[in-house]
Amino acid sequence: MGYNSIVLVKQVPDTANITGDVMKPDGTVNRAKLPAIFNPEDKVALELALQVKDQYGGKVTAITMGPPKAAELLKECLYMGADDVILVTDHKFAAADTLATSYVLNKVIKKIGNFDIIFAGRQAIDGDTAQVGPQTAEKLGLPQITYTEKILELNNGNIRVQRLIDGGHEILVSKLPALLTVVKEASVPRPFRAKRAMAYKNYVPPQLATEDLDVDIKRCGLFGSPTKVYNIESVVLSAGDHENIEPTKEGLGQLIDKLMNDHIFG
Ligand SMILES: Cc1cc2nc3c(=O)[nH]c(=O)nc-3n(C[C@H](O)[C@H](O)[C@H](O)COP(=O)(O)OP(=O)(O)OC[C@H]3O[C@@H](n4cnc5c(N)ncnc54)[C@H](O)[C@@H]3O)c2cc1C
């Protein structure tokens, strides 16, 4: 018995550490200069999947679509407790926008089959679109619950979930299988297990490429990506952009006047 989960995970540049030399003159990010990390909400999504497994049994499979280097991320999933991992990699998948990414991920999920819950992070900290989870659910024809902060119950083929919404919470019940996107508030990811880290240290995750999947090449990678970035601006704040406001009643009054004049307030 138990519930089988698939977790969508993405390796991202650590955007919290962007400094001057990370930005290229054309305004794009020089990824080689930034450490690659586990997208934070995907780690929380994996934690929720592992909690389901701990409580009810079943299996957790983590998948990522990315360059060969993304194998590191999958090893971290194994260190935390995932049972299986799959690296989806092929230069024909590169430069994918969310449409092409969700297209390929839905094909991979169909190939894996036998799942009850798909977990994704709410959004990736680099692309920041929050589209891949919902688009994947749509392509699989599955119900989706976004902004998951708590799984309240799994019973009789249904899942009851608490969502984080503006100013409160919402409780939804869905039939399984379903796709959940997870917010960072949902849990604290468990640390790596030392024994598992030693066991999987030299593990090479299995890979899937275009020829292993029932995909239409025209819907993959750059070809299948209608999103075009028209302009990228590198915003560098200089000292002139700062203003010191005294923490006094007068200072606050001046700040409010300024915000109203700039049409930020009012
Ligand atoms: C060879 C290769 C190179 C790539 N290089 C880049 C790159 O340089 N930059 C880049 O941003 N993307 C790259 N990708 C991946 C793909 O293009 C992006 O994942 C996609 O556009 C995601 O958009 P987003 O960041 O807005 O995700 P969002 O929609 O914000 O992500 C929401 C959630 O969807 C899931 N998700 C998103 N992307 C993936 C993924 N790839 N695999 C599994 N789960 C995912 C995660 O759970 C994530 O939290 C590459 C892919 C390949 C095959």
The ligand as a Gaussian input file, in Angstrom:
#p B3LYP/6-31G(d) Opt

LIG

0 1
 C       20.468000      21.230000     -20.973000
 C       19.539000      22.123000     -20.159000
 C       19.969000      23.359000     -19.719000
 C       19.110000      24.177000     -18.942000
 N       19.581000      25.377000     -18.536000
 C       18.771000      26.193000     -17.833000
 C       19.231000      27.472000     -17.431000
 O       20.359000      27.858000     -17.734000
 N       18.402000      28.256000     -16.697000
 C       17.142000      27.847000     -16.347000
 O       16.421000      28.604000     -15.655000
 N       16.684000      26.665000     -16.735000
 C       17.442000      25.819000     -17.472000
 N       16.973000      24.598000     -17.854000
 C       15.645000      24.142000     -17.384000
 C       14.368000      24.792000     -17.958000
 O       14.608000      25.576000     -19.032000
 C       13.701000      25.558000     -16.810000
 O       13.570000      24.610000     -15.787000
 C       12.305000      26.135000     -17.000000
 O       12.276000      27.157000     -17.932000
 C       11.742000      26.530000     -15.620000
 O       11.210000      27.803000     -15.518000
 P       11.191000      28.569000     -14.096000
 O       12.584000      28.638000     -13.609000
 O       10.427000      29.817000     -14.261000
 O       10.389000      27.550000     -13.120000
 P        9.095000      27.760000     -12.198000
 O        7.874000      27.625000     -13.026000
 O        9.211000      28.959000     -11.311000
 O        9.268000      26.420000     -11.327000
 C        8.217000      25.916000     -10.514000
 C        8.570000      24.523000     -10.067000
 O        8.563000      23.638000     -11.188000
 C        9.579000      22.652000     -11.027000
 N       10.579000      22.796000     -12.088000
 C       10.924000      23.902000     -12.769000
 N       11.889000      23.624000     -13.664000
 C       12.167000      22.319000     -13.527000
 C       13.079000      21.439000     -14.168000
 N       13.895000      21.859000     -15.129000
 N       13.103000      20.138000     -13.776000
 C       12.265000      19.689000     -12.802000
 N       11.398000      20.478000     -12.164000
 C       11.333000      21.774000     -12.533000
 C       10.199000      22.896000      -9.653000
 O        9.486000      22.134000      -8.697000
 C        9.950000      24.377000      -9.440000
 O        9.935000      24.769000      -8.093000
 C       17.787000      23.757000     -18.623000
 C       17.359000      22.523000     -19.097000
 C       18.220000      21.698000     -19.856000
 C       17.718000      20.375000     -20.332000

